[in-house]
Amino acid sequence: TTTTIQFIAEKSMSRFPLLLFAASLLAAGDALLLAPGRSVAARPAAPRALATAAEKEGEEEGEDRLGAGGRGGHAVRNMPELSEEEKAVQAAVMEHQRGAARLTMAEDARSLVAYSSGYAVLSTLSSQVDGYPNGALVGFAPDASGLPVFVFSAMSSHTKDLSKVGGQAALTVTAKGFEGAADGRVTLIGDVERVGKEQVEKEGLKELYRERHPNAFWVDFGDFTFYRMASLKAVNFVGGFARAAAPSPDEYLSAEVDPIQAFAAPVMGHMNDDHAESTVAMVMHYVGLPDVEAAQLVALDRLGFMVQVTRQGQTFKLRLPFPRAAADRKDVKSLIVEMTQAAYKDESVQAHLAALAKPEESAAAAGA
């Protein structure tokens, strides 16, 4: 209920550090994306009688609600109370994150599939054990609509599943560089069908597959056959902690692949290696978060960055949006320069960066 969520937010504000709260504020921002037109600020305050009931309910459910804004997180007991000043800081950061520009969930899902490694787990109905699923790691290449194209050996168990049991299947694709639950993944559920040789030639599927897998010499072997997900039934997207959705098949198929992510890795690597101080400055100035100790860019798209922030011994992710959408690589550079220059004009940022530099200067002097 709304009352329960209000109570949980208040409790997390007073008892838990920014690490857990950051997850909840990101979830709040995503909730607004999933329900456009609904404003948290516009919701009426709950009567005290209902709040008391919610407190009791919150005590029972808090174990799996507090960590991620009421969706799958876990409470950490015996954490110190936050000061009123820190509560105000967190409230301001929450407000910023609610309005921070993000790709839609469908755009995120399409882009993840487009820029993935080209390998994923295909789940099929087993032809060996009736009523049970089978799973296999397979190569794929997304077509123009974002649906996967495969090349399967006749000897593979999943090929036998598709031909003997049926084409119902699910493909789970992870983000490039996937390491764990904080990273993105998409599951495409649909019908996988064999593609005839004439259709392969007509649509250039062999070239499409080789573009993603240049060393796939087996596409010319006689016992390898092209398959594709011909119809999409459902999409499940998880973008990390507290960011999940099920875009409709039509939303996924009509979404655009974000063009900026094509060169995101070198841009972020350059910033993290050579201009990490600038990222700290931008987070402090634009997000309104003081005392940032470190900040690393972990994702980049046309609307902004995801930044992994270290503050007060806690590490968490925040959204740092651009002032306007970026059109290309040159535009990304211009926006970063513009934002950095504005951040360095902030006197509080200047003072903090100077304080961060002093320990380094002292260590250098001691080494000399």
N, C-alpha and C positions, 0 to 999 in steps of 0.2 A: 504494500500500500504506500501511498504518498507519505503518510505520517511516519511509517516505519523508516522510509528512506531519509526523511528529515531528521529523525532521531539518530540514525546511524551516522549521518554526516556530522551532526553536532558532537556525537561521542568521539568520532575519529578526530575531529578538530582539537578536542581537549586532551586526548590521551595518547595519540600516536604521532610519531615523527613524520617528516615529509616523505620518507621513502614509501610508506604505505599510503599516505594521503595522495601522493602523486598519482598512484594507480587509480584512486577513486576519482580524482579530478579529470583524468583522461577518459575514464568511463563516462563521466557526466557529459563531457564534450561529445563523445560518440553517441550518447543517448539522444542528444539534440539533433545530430545528423540523421539518426534513424527515425526521428519523429519531428520533421520540420514544422515550424510554426508554433511549437510548444516551448514556452519559456519557464525555466525554473523560478526566476524571480517573480513571475506573474502569478505563481500558484498561491492560493490563500493559506495563511498559517493555520495549523491544525489546532482545535480546541485542546485544552490541557488534559481533559479526561481521556481523549483519544491518544494523546501523547503518552500518558501513563500506561495505557494498555500496550502501546507500541514499545515502550521501554521493556516491559515484561517479555514481549515477543522478541525484541531485539536481543535480550540476554540469552534466549534460547537459540536464536539463529545466528548470533554474532560470530560464532566460530567459523562459518563459511561465507560470511557476507562482508565483513569490514575491510578485508585486504584489497578488494577490487571493486569498491563502490557498490557492494551488494550483489556481486556476481562471481562467486567462486573463490574469493579471497579467504585468508585465514587471519584470525586475530592474534596479536602478540601481546601476551599478558605482562602486567607490571611495568609498563612503560611510563616514563615521567610525564607529569603534566606540562603542557605548553604554556608559555607566557602569553599575556594578552597581545603583546606586540607580534609574537610569532603567529598567533591565530589570525591576526589582521593580515599578515604577509600571505599566509596560506589562502585566505579568502580572496585576496586580490589576484593571486596566481590562478585560483580556480576560475574566477571570472574571465581572466585572460584566455585560459585554455578552452572555455566554453565557446568563445568567439573565434578561436584560431582557425584559419582556413585549412581545410584538409581535402584530399581527394575523396570522392564518394567511395563507399565500400565496393561497388561494382568496378570502378576505375582501379582501385587498389588490387582487386582480384585479377582483373584482366592484365594489369601490368606485372603482377607477380608471376603469372603463368608465362607471359611474353619474355621476361628477363630471367627465368629460372635456368637451371643447369641443362634442362632438356631430358632429365631422368625423373621418374616418379614411380609410385607404387600403384599398380593396377590390381583392383580387387574384382574377382569374377566368381560366378557360381561354380563350385567344384564339380568336375566330372568324375572324380575319384571317390568322394565322400558325399553322398546325397544329402542335400539340405545345409551344407557347410560352405563357407567362403574359401576362396584360394587367393593368395596374394603373390605378386611378382614385381620385381624391379624391372621397368621397361624404359626404353628410349621413346621419345615422342617429339613432334614438332607441331606447334600450334598453327592452324591455318588463319586466314584473314579474319575469321569470326571469333577466333580464340579457342576453337575446338581442336582436340589433339588428333594427329595423324600418326599411325604406328606402322612398323614393318616387323612382322612376326614370323618366326620359324615354325614350320609344320610340326616340329618335334616338341615345342614348348607346351607346358601344361596349360597355360592360359589360352593358347590357341585352340587346344582341344576343348577347353571349357566353352569358349565362344561358339565353336562349331557344333558341339554335342548338346550343350545345356541351353544356351541362349546368350544373347548379346547384352543382357543387363550387367552393367559394370560401374565401377567408381574409380576415378583416378585422383590420387592425393599427391599434389605438387607442393614442394616446399620452396621457400625463398632461397635464392642463391646465397650460399654461405650459412645455411641453416645450422644452428647449434643447439637449440632447445625451445622451451615453451614461450620464450619471449619473442621468438621470430615467427614470421608469417607462414601460412599454409592455406591452400585452397583444395577443396574436394569437388570434383565435377562428377555428377551422377547422370548417367544416360545410357543410351543404346549404342553399342559398338558393332559396326557392320564391316564385312569384307568389301573391298573396293576392286572392281574389275579392271583389267589391264587397260582397256580403252579409256576409262575414267581417269586412271592414273596418268596416262599420257595427256589427255585433254586438259586436266587441271594442273599439270606439272608437279604432281605430288612427290615424284622422285627428287626433283630439284629442290622442292621445299624442304624435304627431309635432310638432304645433303647440306643445305645451307646451315642447318642447326648442327648436323653431325657430319662434318667434312670427310671423316675417315670411315664412313658407313659403306664399305665396299660390298657388303652382303645384300644391299638393295638390288643387285643385279643377279643374285643367285635364284635358281629356279624354284627352290623349296622355301623361299621367303615371300610372303604375301602382304600387301598393304591392307590395313584396316583403318577405320576412323570412327570417332564418336559422331554418329549421324544425327542424333537428336539429344538435346540437353533437357533433363527432367528437373534437376535441382543443383544449387550451388551453395556450398558451405565455406565461409571465409573466416579465418582467424588471423588477425593482424598482429597478435601479441597479447600480452596481458590486458584484459578489460576492453578488448576491441574485437568484436565478433559480429557477424551478420550473415543473413541468408539472402543475398540478392536474388531476384527472380531470374529465370533463364533469359527473359527478354532484356532485363537491365544489364546482365552480364554481356550478352551478345551485342548490344548496342553501345556499350561503353568504349571509350577511346583508351588506347594504351598511352600512358604518360611518356612523352618524348624525352624528358629531361633525365629520366632514370637510365637512359642508354649510356650516359657519360658521368653518372653520379659518383662512381667509385674513385676515379682519379681526382675529381674536384674535392671530395671529402678527404681523401688521403693527403692532398696538398694542404688543405686547411688544418687538418689535425697535426700534420708534421711541422708546418711552418707558421701557422697563424692561430694556434690554439687560444692565445690570449684574446684575439679578436672575437672568438666565439664566446668566451666568458663575458666579454664586454657586451655583446649583443644580447645574451640571455639576461643579464642584469638590467640592461636599459629597456628592452622591449617586453620582456616577460614580467619585469618588476620584482625579480628575485634577488635579494641582497646576499652578500657573503658567499658567492659561488667560488669554490676552490678549483674546479676543473670542469671542462665541457668538451665533449667529443661529438662530432657529427656522425650519426649512424644511419641516416636515411635522407634522401633528397628527392624532391619532385618539383613540379612546376609551381606549386603553391607555397613551398617552404621546406624546412628541415625538421627532422626529429633529432634531438640532442640528448646524449647521455650526460647527465649533470652529477657532479659530486659536490655535496654541501653538508657541513656539519657531520661528516663521517658517513653520510648516506648517499647511495647512488640510485638514480631514477631517471626516467625519460620524460622530456617535455617537448611540446610542439613549438617551433619558432617559425612563424609564417613570414612570407615576403610581404612587402607593402603592396605589391601587385603581382600578378601571375607572370612567370618567366616564359619567354617564347623560345629561347635557344641558349647555347652555352655562353655566348657573349653577354646576353641579358642576365644570366645568372651571376656572372662576374661583376657586372655593373651594379646589380642589386646588393651583392655582398659588400662591395666597396662603399656604396651609399649607406648601408646599415652600419657598417663599421665606423665610418666617419661620424655619423650621428651619435653612436654609442660613446665614442671617445670624447665627445663634447660634454658628456654628462659628468659633472664634478664628483658625484658619489662613486661613479665607475673609476674615474681617474685615481681617487684616493685609495680605493680597494686594490686596484692593480699595482699601485705603488707599494702597498703593504705586502702584497703577495711577492713582489720582487725583492724585498729586503732580506728574507731568509736565504734566497739564492745568492744575493750579493755577499752575505755574511759567510756562507759556505765556501764561496769562491775565494774570499779573502783568507779564510782559514787554510784552504788548500795551498794558497800561494806561500 
